[in-house]
Amino acid sequence: MVMRTTLICGLEKSKENPISLNEFFATVHDDDKIRVTSQFQKSKKLNQAFDIEFKIITHNNNIKYIKAIGTFV
């Protein structure tokens, strides 16, 4: 999962140096940042699954549309 997220976000990371949550949130489009952060915090706190769509901005300023489904472990 970590490597896939790294590739999607366009970040130069490795298995030994994975993407941090802060680095991930830095890629989330400003229009979606509050909603995504809130949903992830709620899901983590309540130990519930998340299912959310949002945009990210890659290192070369491309916009990608993401659908994230999962849980925190």
C-alpha positions as CSV (number, residue, x, y, z in Angstrom):
1,M,0.0,0.0,0.0
2,V,2.7,2.5,0.9
3,M,4.6,2.0,-2.4
4,R,1.3,2.4,-4.4
5,T,0.5,5.6,-2.6
6,T,4.0,6.9,-3.3
7,L,3.7,6.1,-7.0
8,I,0.2,7.7,-7.2
9,C,1.4,10.9,-5.5
10,G,4.5,11.0,-7.7
11,L,6.9,11.1,-4.7
12,E,10.4,9.6,-4.8
13,K,10.2,7.2,-1.8
14,S,11.3,3.7,-1.1
15,K,10.3,0.8,1.1
16,E,13.0,2.0,3.6
17,N,11.8,5.6,3.4
18,P,8.0,5.4,3.0
19,I,5.6,8.3,2.6
20,S,4.5,9.9,5.8
21,L,0.9,10.8,6.5
22,N,1.9,14.5,6.5
23,E,3.6,14.1,3.1
24,F,0.4,12.4,1.8
25,F,-1.9,15.2,3.1
26,A,0.4,17.8,1.5
27,T,-0.6,16.3,-1.9
28,V,-4.3,16.6,-1.3
29,H,-5.9,19.5,-3.3
30,D,-6.8,22.5,-1.2
31,D,-10.4,22.2,-2.1
32,D,-10.5,18.7,-0.5
33,K,-7.9,19.0,2.3
34,I,-10.3,19.8,5.2
35,R,-12.8,17.2,4.2
36,V,-10.2,14.4,3.7
37,T,-8.3,15.2,6.9
38,S,-11.5,15.3,8.9
39,Q,-12.7,12.0,7.4
40,F,-9.4,10.2,8.0
41,Q,-9.2,11.5,11.6
42,K,-12.7,10.4,12.3
43,S,-12.1,7.0,10.8
44,K,-8.9,6.5,12.8
45,K,-10.4,7.7,16.1
46,L,-13.6,5.5,15.7
47,N,-11.8,2.6,14.2
48,Q,-14.1,2.7,11.2
49,A,-13.5,2.2,7.5
50,F,-13.3,5.2,5.2
51,D,-14.6,5.6,1.6
52,I,-13.8,9.0,0.1
53,E,-13.1,10.6,-3.3
54,F,-10.7,13.6,-3.6
55,K,-8.1,15.2,-5.7
56,I,-4.3,15.3,-5.3
57,I,-1.7,17.4,-6.9
58,T,1.5,15.6,-8.0
59,H,5.0,16.9,-7.8
60,N,4.7,18.1,-11.4
61,N,1.3,19.8,-10.8
62,N,-0.9,17.2,-12.4
63,I,-4.3,16.7,-10.7
64,K,-5.3,13.1,-10.1
65,Y,-8.7,12.0,-8.8
66,I,-8.5,9.4,-6.0
67,K,-11.0,7.0,-4.5
68,A,-9.6,5.8,-1.2
69,I,-11.2,2.9,0.6
70,G,-9.7,1.3,3.7
71,T,-9.1,1.2,7.4
72,F,-6.3,2.3,9.7
73,V,-4.2,-0.5,11.3
